[in-house]
Amino acid sequence: MGYIMIKLKKVKRNQISILRELSSKSNSFNILNQDFFYIYDSLNFIEKFVFKRDVRFIFKDDILSGYIWYDSIENGTFYIKSFYLNDDFINSFKKTDFDLFLLKNEIDTIVCSSDGKNILKEFLNSLDFKPYDESIELIYDLDKYSSMNYDSTLKTESFKENTHEEIRCNIQNSVFHNENRTPLTLKDIYMEEEQDYYIPEASIFVKKDEKYIGYGQIIEDNESGIIVNVGILEEYRGNGYSKFLIDNLLLKSKELGFESIKIKTHKDNTVALNLYKSMGFIEEREVILWRYNKREHYKIANL
């Protein structure tokens, strides 16, 4: 049996309607796909021309079979933001075809995300993609929110730009310290404050006896709110202070006008999962980050 020939082709101006049709199917294919047209439709003519440079149609033996929207190609790495493949492609595309495609396009590494659908997981596994992070995303209905009573010695303080960056940096580096994690820097925080997802005055410190002991914030993603970077300093854990922090982040989310709010944690972090569920969060989906690295693959294959 011969190889399947895969080609990536640029999207021409008169083919946008075809891309739009494929994009409309992408959410059911993989709920974690980012919405290309959410951004594209807000751009002017020149911006649209530049923006669509990072989208390619996928052809299998000259038959249109899907599309891929990638963030960048850097040092042979493909960072995929959204992709769709039809059933025929999924069922017929094999590892040998994939290897040939990588060789012809000089791609060393592909990074993507998926939900927990078995069909997509099996397809990526068959191509020797490896999951390098698996987490659970939970959601909270803010219509059901009601405040709780907590230790009266606890207080909150809103993060102020150009004032609290160093305090935030120190707390996060202490809470999330790991030898495999690159420490957060002040430059990282100042850069984040310029990003579209950043919400001013949506970050909160927890204070006990006037000492900063915890931090958490709310960011925006496609008009949805997400609680991130939640943590209490190790010496203060086990006293219900995390609940106090999350409760205040829920209140802040409601004040910001969100109808619901999400939070994510590693699937093996049972302490965090139990905490979130005890506060009313409900599991919504599994989130898997995948990576294929050609060098790692051949190193293992030749052992």
N, C-alpha and C positions, 0 to 999 in steps of 0.2 A: 504494500500500500504506500502511495506517495505522500509527500509532505503537503500540508495545507499551507497555501501561500497567504500570508497576512501582510496587509499594507495599511499604513496610516496616511491619510490625506487631509490637507487643509480644508477648512470650511469656507466656501466661497460666499460672496454677498447674497447671491440668489438661492443659496441653500439653507438659509437661516430657518425657514419654515420646517425643513426636514429635521434639522437639529432640535427645533422646538418640540416636534412630535416625539423624537427619541427621548428628550429630556423629560417629557411628561410621564414617561414610563420608568424613569430612573428611581423614583422614590419607592415604588413597589418592589423594584429589583434590589435596592439597598437603601434603607431608610436613612443611613448616615451620609448619603450623597449630598453634597452642597448644591444649592440651586443656582445654576449658571445665569438664568434669565432674571433672577431677583436683582442681580447687579447690572447685567447687560441692558435691561430695559430702562434703567435710570441714566444711561450714558448718552452723550451727544455722538454725532456721526463719527468724528475722528477717534474718540475714546472707544467706541464700539469696534472700530477697525483694529485698533491695537489690542483690545481685550480678547478678541476671538482668535488671536494668534496662538493661544495656548490650548486650543481645542482641536481635536483630530477625529475624523470619521475613521472607523475601523472596518476594513474590507477583508472578507475571507473568500479567496478565489474570485475576486472582483465583485462579490456580492456584499452590499452594505449590511453589516451585522451589529453595529453599535457605535459608540463614541467614547472618547476619553478626554477629560479636562484635567490638565496637570498644572501644578503650581510653578514648577521650574525644573529644568534639567541642569544639575550642577555636578560636575565630576562623574558623569555617567549615572546619576541618580534621578529617578522619576518619582516625584511626589504627586500622587493622584488625589484630586479633590472630588471628582465625580466620574463614574463610568457606568455604562450600560452595555450588556451583551445579550443578544437574543438566544432563544432556547437551542437553536441549531448550532450556534457557536459553542455554547456551554457543553453540549452533548458530543461534539466532534473534535474539539480542540484538545490536543494531547501534549504531553511534556516535550516530546521531540519537536513538535511544531513551535512550542514556546522557546526552546533553546535556539532554534534557527532564527526566530524573530529577534531575540536579544542580540545575537551575533551580528545580524545585518544592520541593526539600529545602534550598535555600540552602547548598549545599556548594561550596566553592571548591577544596579540595585533598583528595586521598585518598592515603594512604601505606599500602603493604602489602608483604609479602615473598612470594616463591615459590621453589620449587625449579626445576630446569632442564627440566621437562616441556614438550615442544614445544606441546602443546594449550593449556596455560595461558599460556605465553609469547605464542603467537599471538593468544589472546583479549585479553590485556592490551594488546598492541601495537595491535590493531584499534581499541581505545578511546582510543588515543593516550597511554597510560601510558608513561613514560620510565624506563628503568633508571638509577638514580643511584649504585648501588654493586653490583658483582658480585664475589663471592668464592667460594673453594673451601673446603669443610669436609672435614677429614681426621680419621681415627680411628686409634687405636693400641690393640692388644690387650695389656693389661698382663700377661697370662699369659706373654707372650714376653719380658718385660723382663729384662735383665741389665745390671748397671752397667758403665761403661767407665772406663778410666784417663785422667786428665787432668793438666795442668800442676799441679805440687804447690804452686805459689804461689797458686792459686785457692782460695777458701773460700766457703762459703755462710753466710748469717745469716738466721734467720727474722724476718719482720716482726713488730714488737711495737706493739700499739695504744697511742696516746698517747705514743709515743716516736719512731717512724720516719716519721710522716706527711709531714713536710717533705722528708726525703730522698727518699721515693718520689715526691713531687710534682715535685721538681727533675729527677730521672732521667727520668720519663715526659715531661715537657715538653721536655726536651732530645732524647730519642730520637724522639718523634713530632712534632717541631716542623714546622708547616706553616702558611702564611699563611691557609689556609681553615679551620684547626682552632682552636677555642676552647681556650685553655690550661686545664689542670687546676688546680683550686684546692684549698686545704686543706679548705674547706667541702665540696667534692665528695667528698673521701676520707672525711671523717667521716660524711657522709650514706650513702656506700656501706657503711660498717661496720654500718649499721642495717638493711640490706636482707636479704631472705630468701636471696638467692643467695650472699651473702658467707659464706665459710668462715674462721673464725678460725684463725690459725697455718697457713694454706695459701698464704702469700705468701713469696717468697724473694728475698733480695738476693745478688748475686755480688760478692765483694770480692777485690781484688788489691792486695797490699802494704798492707792495711788501708784501702784506698779503695773506696767503693761505686761499682761500674762497671756494674751491670745489675740488672734487676728482672723478675719474672714472678709470676703468681698463678694459683690454681685457684678457679673458682667453680662453683656447682651450678645446673643448670637441669633441672627435671622429673626429679630423681634421677640425672641424668647429670653427669659432670665435664667442665669445659671449661678449657683453658689459655688465658689472656688476658694482654694487656699485656706481652708478652715483648719485651725489648729490651736491647741493650748500648750504652753510650755510644760515639759515632762514633769517637773516637780509639783505642778498644780493639778495634774490629772487625777481622775477617780473621785472627784467631788461634785460632779454635775455641772461643771463650768462650760463644757462643750454644749450642753443643752441650752444653757443661758445664751451662749454666742449664737447658736443656730436659731433660737427663738427670736432674737433681735434681728437677725438677717431676714427671717420670714416677715417680721413686722416692716422692715425697711422695703422688702420686695412688694408688699401690699401698698405701701405709701407711694412707691414708684409707678403703680398702676398695672403691675403684672397680674394676670389671672391665675397663673400657676408658676411654679419655680422648680428647677431641676438641680440635682446634685449627683456627683459621680464618685465611686470609690472602687478600688481593686476588688475583684470578685472573691478573693480569699480573705479580705479584711472583714471578718465576721463581727468584730467589735463595732466598726463604723456602720455596717449594714444593720445590725440590731439597734443601734442608736437611732439611725434615721427612720427605721420602721416604727420604733416606739414613739416617734414624734409625729407620725402620720404620713410619712413618705411611702409611696408604692413603687415597686419595681416596674420599670417601663420597658427596658431593653438591655440586651447584652451589647457591649462595645468591644470589638477586637481590632487591635492594630497589627497589621501584617507587614512582613518584610521578606523580600527575596533578594539574596546577595549571591551573585554568580560565583565569586571566589569561595565563599563559605560552602556553597553547594558542592563544588568540585573537590574541595578539600575533604568533605565527608564522604563523597562518592568514591574517592580513591584510597580511603583507609583500608 
